[in-house]
């Protein structure tokens, strides 16, 4: 009697994409970050020198802005970017960020050139090229358990939310996009996001001048405020 050929269990076949995704998250994504970051540094460094000089001439020192932000697992790291606002002592007492902004700062933020120093964060393994943008530390305690899942991956220079509205979305839409990315992260998706980001940067699309619907994230307090009152 002929022996039937052995076949791989259906469950094992079905889990193959999951194994590939886990491998990419654990090893491939970091490798992609290093390869691409090192490849663009020869082009980025001269541009960073020019931007640093422009910031120094227009805004003075310090040229860089440093701030604690939550990273992978919510662990804090120091985010580094070019300063785009006047120092508080350079503006009217109590001035808002909009009032402290300058033409250079608005242009840097519109073109995302202020974020070039974050390549250092990528090299250090604190950020990835693609992932949810790192928000403020004070937002951590305002997250729901579901929203906290955005920290299951490293924060990124760009992300799924950044190519789908950026600051023109609501917080609910932003978190939904971040969590969708966490659940679908792959090499193909990251390459797609990076390519789309390059196109939008060349078009200078999605910057702060085009409006924002975000404001400060209020968490559960903000959600309750939006609920219709009964009676």
BATORSE-929824 format. One line per field, with one value per residue: residue number from 0; residue in three letters; chain; x, y, z of N, C-alpha, C in turn. Coordinates in steps of 0.2 Angstrom, whole numbers, plus 5000, padded with zeros to 4 digits. Layout:
REM BATORSE-929824
resi c(NUM_...)
resn c(ala_...)
chain c(A_...)
n.east c(X_...)
n.north c(Y_...)
n.up c(Z_...)
ca.east c(X_...)
ca.north c(Y_...)
ca.up c(Z_...)
c.east c(X_...)
c.north c(Y_...)
c.up c(Z_...)
//
This chain:
REM BATORSE-929824
resi c(0_1_2_3_4_5_6_7_8_9_10_11_12_13_14_15_16_17_18_19_20_21_22_23_24_25_26_27_28_29_30_31_32_33_34_35_36_37_38_39_40_41_42_43_44_45_46_47_48_49_50_51_52_53_54_55_56_57_58_59_60_61_62_63_64_65_66_67_68_69_70_71_72_73_74_75_76_77_78_79_80_81_82_83_84_85_86_87_88_89_90_91_92_93_94_95_96_97_98_99_100_101_102_103_104_105_106_107_108_109_110_111_112_113_114_115_116_117_118_119_120_121_122_123_124_125_126_127_128_129_130_131_132_133_134_135_136_137_138_139_140_141_142_143_144_145_146_147_148_149_150_151_152_153_154_155_156_157_158_159_160_161_162_163_164_165_166_167_168_169_170_171_172_173_174_175_176_177_178_179_180_181_182_183_184_185_186_187_188_189_190_191_192_193_194_195_196_197_198_199_200_201_202_203_204_205_206_207_208_209_210_211_212_213_214_215_216_217_218_219_220_221_222_223_224_225_226_227_228_229_230)
resn c(unk_unk_unk_unk_unk_unk_unk_unk_unk_unk_unk_unk_unk_unk_unk_unk_unk_unk_unk_unk_unk_unk_unk_unk_unk_unk_unk_unk_unk_unk_unk_unk_unk_unk_unk_unk_unk_unk_unk_unk_unk_unk_unk_unk_unk_unk_unk_unk_unk_unk_unk_unk_unk_unk_unk_unk_unk_unk_unk_unk_unk_unk_unk_unk_unk_unk_unk_unk_unk_unk_unk_unk_unk_unk_unk_unk_unk_unk_unk_unk_unk_unk_unk_unk_unk_unk_unk_unk_unk_unk_unk_unk_unk_unk_unk_unk_unk_unk_unk_unk_unk_unk_unk_unk_unk_unk_unk_unk_unk_unk_unk_unk_unk_unk_unk_unk_unk_unk_unk_unk_unk_unk_unk_unk_unk_unk_unk_unk_unk_unk_unk_unk_unk_unk_unk_unk_unk_unk_unk_unk_unk_unk_unk_unk_unk_unk_unk_unk_unk_unk_unk_unk_unk_unk_unk_unk_unk_unk_unk_unk_unk_unk_unk_unk_unk_unk_unk_unk_unk_unk_unk_unk_unk_unk_unk_unk_unk_unk_unk_unk_unk_unk_unk_unk_unk_unk_unk_unk_unk_unk_unk_unk_unk_unk_unk_unk_unk_unk_unk_unk_unk_unk_unk_unk_unk_unk_unk_unk_unk_unk_unk_unk_unk_unk_unk_unk_unk_unk_unk_unk_unk_unk_unk_unk_unk_unk_unk_unk_unk_unk_unk)
chain c(A_A_A_A_A_A_A_A_A_A_A_A_A_A_A_A_A_A_A_A_A_A_A_A_A_A_A_A_A_A_A_A_A_A_A_A_A_A_A_A_A_A_A_A_A_A_A_A_A_A_A_A_A_A_A_A_A_A_A_A_A_A_A_A_A_A_A_A_A_A_A_A_A_A_A_A_A_A_A_A_A_A_A_A_A_A_A_A_A_A_A_A_A_A_A_A_A_A_A_A_A_A_A_A_A_A_A_A_A_A_A_A_A_A_A_A_A_A_A_A_A_A_A_A_A_A_A_A_A_A_A_A_A_A_A_A_A_A_A_A_A_A_A_A_A_A_A_A_A_A_A_A_A_A_A_A_A_A_A_A_A_A_A_A_A_A_A_A_A_A_A_A_A_A_A_A_A_A_A_A_A_A_A_A_A_A_A_A_A_A_A_A_A_A_A_A_A_A_A_A_A_A_A_A_A_A_A_A_A_A_A_A_A_A_A_A_A_A_A_A_A_A_A_A_A_A_A_A_A_A_A)
n.east c(5004_5003_5012_5005_5009_5018_5010_5011_5004_4989_4988_5001_5005_4996_5002_5013_5014_5013_5025_5035_5032_5034_5048_5053_5049_5057_5070_5073_5067_5075_5087_5084_5082_5095_5103_5097_5097_5111_5114_5108_5115_5127_5120_5112_5119_5127_5115_5110_5119_5118_5105_5106_5115_5106_5096_5103_5107_5094_5087_5096_5105_5100_5103_5098_5083_5078_5069_5061_5053_5041_5046_5049_5038_5035_5046_5056_5065_5078_5072_5078_5079_5078_5077_5063_5055_5054_5064_5056_5059_5062_5050_5034_5027_5019_5016_5009_5013_5011_5013_5026_5032_5042_5045_5055_5055_5042_5043_5053_5046_5035_5042_5047_5061_5066_5066_5077_5088_5083_5087_5099_5093_5087_5099_5103_5094_5083_5072_5063_5063_5051_5035_5023_5022_5032_5024_5020_5027_5018_5006_5005_4999_4986_4982_4971_4970_4970_4975_4987_4994_5001_5014_5020_5029_5044_5044_5042_5051_5042_5026_5011_5000_5005_5005_4992_4985_4991_4993_4980_4970_4959_4962_4956_4956_4970_4975_4969_4974_4988_4987_4983_4994_5003_4997_4999_5012_5025_5038_5035_5025_5032_5041_5032_5026_5038_5041_5029_5031_5042_5037_5027_5035_5042_5032_5030_5019_5006_5010_5011_5005_4994_4984_4977_4969_4971_4976_4979_4980_4968_4963_4954_4946_4944_4936_4925_4920_4915_4904_4887_4875_4863_4845)
n.north c(4994_5011_5024_5039_5055_5066_5080_5097_5103_5112_5123_5127_5131_5142_5150_5155_5168_5176_5172_5177_5191_5193_5190_5200_5212_5209_5208_5212_5225_5233_5232_5237_5250_5254_5252_5261_5273_5275_5275_5287_5297_5304_5313_5319_5325_5337_5345_5346_5354_5366_5369_5370_5381_5391_5391_5395_5408_5414_5412_5410_5403_5389_5378_5365_5356_5348_5335_5324_5310_5296_5280_5264_5252_5262_5268_5281_5292_5304_5315_5323_5337_5351_5367_5376_5387_5403_5406_5407_5419_5427_5431_5438_5439_5424_5420_5411_5395_5397_5411_5412_5407_5408_5413_5405_5394_5390_5385_5375_5366_5363_5357_5347_5347_5350_5339_5331_5329_5318_5307_5303_5298_5286_5279_5276_5267_5271_5276_5272_5272_5271_5272_5275_5292_5299_5305_5316_5315_5317_5312_5298_5293_5296_5287_5275_5257_5251_5261_5262_5252_5257_5259_5247_5246_5254_5272_5282_5292_5295_5289_5278_5286_5299_5300_5300_5312_5318_5332_5335_5327_5319_5316_5303_5297_5298_5289_5277_5275_5273_5261_5253_5252_5246_5233_5228_5230_5228_5223_5227_5236_5246_5251_5256_5266_5274_5278_5285_5296_5302_5308_5316_5325_5331_5338_5347_5344_5343_5351_5362_5374_5371_5368_5362_5349_5343_5348_5348_5332_5325_5313_5301_5311_5320_5312_5309_5322_5324_5315_5314_5322_5315_5317)
n.up c(5000_4995_5003_5010_5005_5016_5023_5027_5042_5042_5051_5053_5040_5039_5048_5043_5037_5048_5055_5046_5048_5061_5061_5053_5061_5072_5067_5054_5052_5059_5053_5040_5044_5048_5036_5026_5033_5035_5021_5017_5024_5018_5010_5018_5029_5024_5021_5033_5040_5033_5037_5051_5051_5046_5056_5067_5063_5062_5073_5084_5097_5107_5093_5092_5097_5111_5119_5130_5125_5123_5119_5112_5120_5128_5135_5139_5129_5122_5111_5096_5087_5075_5081_5079_5084_5092_5107_5123_5130_5120_5115_5116_5133_5138_5125_5112_5104_5090_5089_5093_5082_5067_5050_5044_5053_5051_5038_5039_5047_5038_5027_5034_5037_5049_5056_5053_5062_5069_5063_5070_5081_5076_5072_5084_5088_5095_5088_5073_5055_5050_5058_5072_5076_5089_5103_5116_5133_5143_5138_5140_5152_5149_5139_5133_5135_5123_5115_5120_5114_5103_5106_5104_5094_5088_5088_5074_5060_5050_5046_5044_5048_5045_5031_5028_5030_5041_5052_5049_5053_5066_5083_5086_5073_5071_5081_5077_5064_5068_5076_5066_5058_5067_5068_5055_5051_5040_5028_5015_5017_5025_5015_5006_5013_5015_5002_4998_5007_5003_4991_4996_5003_4993_4988_4998_5007_5019_5030_5044_5041_5033_5042_5057_5066_5078_5091_5109_5116_5125_5131_5140_5146_5136_5128_5135_5135_5123_5122_5119_5130_5140_5142)
ca.east c(5000_5007_5011_5003_5014_5016_5009_5012_4998_4986_4989_5008_5004_4993_5006_5019_5015_5015_5032_5038_5031_5038_5055_5054_5049_5063_5077_5073_5065_5081_5092_5082_5083_5102_5105_5094_5100_5118_5115_5106_5119_5131_5116_5108_5124_5127_5109_5109_5124_5115_5099_5109_5117_5100_5093_5108_5107_5088_5084_5101_5107_5103_5101_5094_5078_5078_5064_5059_5047_5040_5048_5046_5036_5034_5052_5058_5072_5078_5071_5082_5077_5080_5073_5059_5052_5058_5064_5050_5061_5062_5044_5030_5026_5013_5015_5008_5018_5010_5015_5033_5035_5045_5045_5060_5052_5036_5046_5056_5041_5031_5046_5050_5068_5067_5066_5083_5092_5081_5091_5103_5089_5086_5105_5104_5089_5077_5067_5063_5062_5043_5032_5019_5026_5032_5020_5022_5027_5012_5000_5005_4994_4979_4980_4967_4974_4971_4979_4994_4998_5005_5021_5022_5034_5048_5041_5046_5051_5036_5021_5005_4996_5008_5004_4985_4982_4996_4990_4973_4966_4957_4965_4953_4959_4977_4976_4966_4980_4994_4986_4982_5001_5006_4994_5000_5019_5029_5043_5032_5021_5037_5043_5027_5026_5044_5040_5024_5033_5046_5033_5024_5040_5044_5027_5029_5012_5004_5013_5007_5001_4988_4979_4978_4963_4973_4976_4982_4977_4965_4962_4947_4942_4941_4931_4919_4917_4912_4899_4881_4872_4856_4841)
ca.north c(5000_5017_5029_5045_5060_5070_5087_5102_5105_5119_5129_5129_5135_5148_5155_5157_5176_5178_5171_5182_5197_5193_5190_5207_5216_5208_5209_5215_5232_5237_5231_5242_5257_5255_5252_5267_5279_5276_5277_5294_5302_5308_5318_5323_5329_5344_5349_5348_5359_5372_5371_5372_5388_5395_5392_5399_5415_5417_5410_5410_5396_5383_5376_5359_5356_5341_5334_5317_5307_5289_5276_5257_5250_5268_5270_5288_5294_5311_5316_5328_5340_5358_5372_5380_5392_5408_5405_5411_5425_5431_5432_5441_5434_5420_5419_5404_5392_5401_5418_5411_5404_5412_5411_5400_5389_5387_5382_5369_5361_5361_5353_5342_5347_5351_5332_5328_5326_5312_5301_5301_5293_5280_5276_5274_5262_5274_5277_5269_5277_5271_5270_5280_5298_5300_5310_5319_5310_5317_5308_5291_5292_5297_5282_5269_5251_5250_5267_5261_5248_5261_5258_5240_5246_5260_5277_5283_5298_5295_5283_5278_5292_5305_5300_5300_5317_5321_5336_5337_5322_5320_5311_5297_5295_5297_5282_5271_5274_5270_5254_5249_5251_5241_5226_5226_5232_5223_5226_5230_5242_5251_5253_5260_5273_5279_5281_5290_5301_5306_5311_5322_5330_5335_5343_5350_5343_5341_5354_5365_5379_5368_5367_5356_5348_5339_5352_5344_5326_5325_5306_5299_5317_5323_5307_5310_5329_5323_5311_5318_5322_5312_5321)
ca.up c(5000_4995_5009_5008_5006_5022_5022_5033_5045_5040_5056_5052_5034_5040_5052_5039_5036_5055_5057_5042_5051_5068_5060_5051_5067_5077_5064_5047_5052_5062_5047_5035_5047_5048_5029_5023_5036_5033_5014_5015_5028_5014_5007_5024_5033_5021_5022_5041_5041_5031_5041_5057_5050_5045_5062_5071_5061_5062_5080_5089_5100_5104_5087_5092_5102_5114_5123_5132_5121_5124_5113_5112_5126_5132_5138_5137_5125_5121_5104_5094_5081_5074_5084_5074_5088_5096_5114_5127_5132_5114_5112_5121_5139_5137_5118_5110_5099_5084_5090_5093_5076_5062_5043_5044_5057_5048_5032_5041_5049_5032_5023_5039_5038_5056_5059_5051_5067_5072_5060_5075_5086_5072_5072_5091_5090_5099_5083_5067_5050_5049_5064_5075_5078_5096_5106_5123_5139_5148_5135_5142_5157_5146_5134_5134_5134_5116_5112_5122_5109_5098_5108_5103_5089_5089_5085_5067_5057_5046_5047_5041_5049_5042_5024_5028_5034_5046_5057_5047_5056_5073_5088_5085_5067_5071_5084_5073_5059_5071_5078_5060_5056_5072_5066_5048_5049_5035_5024_5009_5020_5026_5009_5003_5017_5014_4995_4998_5011_4998_4986_5000_5005_4987_4987_5004_5008_5025_5035_5049_5038_5030_5047_5061_5070_5084_5098_5114_5117_5132_5133_5142_5148_5130_5125_5139_5134_5116_5122_5120_5136_5140_5146)
c.east c(5004_5006_5009_5008_5012_5015_5010_5005_4995_4987_4996_5008_5001_4997_5012_5020_5016_5022_5036_5038_5035_5046_5057_5054_5055_5070_5077_5072_5071_5086_5090_5083_5091_5105_5103_5097_5107_5119_5113_5111_5123_5127_5113_5113_5125_5121_5108_5113_5121_5109_5101_5111_5111_5097_5097_5107_5100_5085_5089_5102_5101_5100_5096_5089_5078_5073_5063_5053_5047_5042_5045_5045_5035_5040_5054_5065_5072_5078_5075_5080_5079_5075_5069_5055_5057_5058_5058_5053_5062_5056_5040_5028_5019_5012_5014_5013_5017_5013_5023_5036_5038_5044_5049_5057_5046_5038_5049_5051_5037_5035_5049_5057_5070_5068_5072_5087_5090_5084_5096_5099_5088_5093_5106_5099_5083_5071_5068_5062_5054_5040_5027_5024_5026_5029_5023_5022_5020_5005_5000_5000_4987_4977_4975_4972_4975_4975_4986_4998_5002_5012_5024_5028_5038_5044_5045_5046_5045_5032_5015_5000_4999_5007_4996_4982_4986_4992_4982_4968_4964_4962_4963_4956_4966_4979_4974_4971_4986_4993_4985_4989_5004_5003_4996_5007_5022_5034_5040_5028_5026_5039_5038_5026_5032_5043_5035_5027_5038_5042_5030_5029_5042_5038_5026_5022_5011_5007_5008_5003_4995_4983_4980_4971_4965_4972_4980_4977_4974_4963_4955_4943_4940_4936_4925_4915_4913_4906_4892_4878_4865_4852_4841)
c.north c(5006_5021_5036_5050_5064_5077_5091_5103_5112_5124_5131_5133_5142_5153_5157_5165_5179_5178_5176_5189_5198_5194_5197_5212_5215_5209_5213_5223_5236_5237_5236_5249_5259_5256_5259_5273_5280_5278_5284_5299_5306_5314_5322_5327_5336_5348_5351_5353_5366_5374_5373_5379_5393_5396_5396_5407_5418_5417_5411_5403_5395_5381_5370_5360_5349_5340_5326_5315_5299_5285_5269_5255_5256_5271_5276_5288_5301_5312_5323_5331_5347_5362_5376_5386_5397_5405_5409_5418_5430_5433_5436_5436_5431_5419_5412_5401_5396_5408_5418_5409_5410_5409_5405_5393_5385_5383_5375_5364_5359_5356_5347_5342_5348_5344_5328_5325_5320_5306_5299_5296_5286_5276_5273_5268_5264_5275_5272_5274_5277_5269_5276_5286_5298_5306_5313_5314_5311_5314_5301_5289_5293_5292_5277_5263_5250_5255_5265_5256_5251_5260_5251_5240_5253_5266_5279_5291_5300_5289_5283_5284_5298_5305_5299_5305_5321_5325_5337_5332_5323_5315_5304_5293_5293_5290_5276_5270_5271_5263_5250_5247_5245_5234_5224_5228_5226_5227_5230_5236_5248_5255_5258_5267_5277_5282_5286_5297_5305_5311_5317_5327_5334_5340_5348_5350_5341_5345_5358_5371_5377_5367_5361_5355_5344_5343_5347_5338_5325_5318_5305_5306_5320_5318_5308_5317_5329_5319_5316_5317_5320_5317_5328)
c.up c(5000_5001_5006_5010_5012_5020_5028_5036_5043_5044_5054_5045_5035_5044_5049_5039_5043_5057_5053_5046_5057_5066_5057_5057_5072_5074_5058_5047_5054_5056_5042_5037_5046_5040_5026_5026_5034_5026_5013_5019_5024_5011_5013_5028_5030_5022_5029_5043_5039_5035_5048_5057_5050_5052_5067_5070_5062_5070_5085_5092_5106_5097_5087_5098_5104_5119_5124_5128_5123_5118_5114_5119_5131_5136_5135_5134_5124_5113_5102_5087_5080_5077_5079_5078_5091_5103_5118_5128_5126_5111_5118_5127_5138_5130_5117_5105_5092_5084_5090_5087_5071_5055_5042_5047_5054_5041_5034_5043_5043_5028_5027_5039_5045_5060_5057_5056_5070_5069_5066_5080_5082_5073_5079_5093_5094_5094_5077_5061_5049_5056_5067_5077_5086_5099_5112_5128_5143_5145_5138_5147_5154_5141_5137_5133_5127_5113_5114_5118_5104_5099_5107_5098_5091_5085_5078_5065_5053_5048_5043_5042_5046_5034_5023_5032_5038_5051_5055_5050_5063_5077_5087_5079_5067_5075_5080_5067_5062_5073_5072_5058_5061_5070_5060_5046_5045_5031_5018_5011_5021_5020_5005_5006_5015_5007_4995_5002_5007_4994_4990_5002_4999_4986_4993_5007_5016_5031_5039_5046_5035_5035_5051_5065_5077_5090_5103_5116_5125_5135_5135_5144_5141_5127_5128_5137_5127_5116_5123_5127_5136_5144_5143)
//
